[in-house]
């Protein structure tokens, strides 16, 4: 599968949209634009824009689904 070539203006606009959307994720922004999250992440990194990571909903509590020392997730057998 050949990669797509996007104009620099589109890339810049995509990075700006991600950067300026408070609480937006790479996946959400990429879906809106019709590009992959990996592609948008690489454009953001190239532009020096930090990738936001999900943060816990309240202080001291891990985000849902994260392992903690007292609660280990059970691996799924395949």
Beta strands, then each sheet from edge to edge (+ up, - down):
end
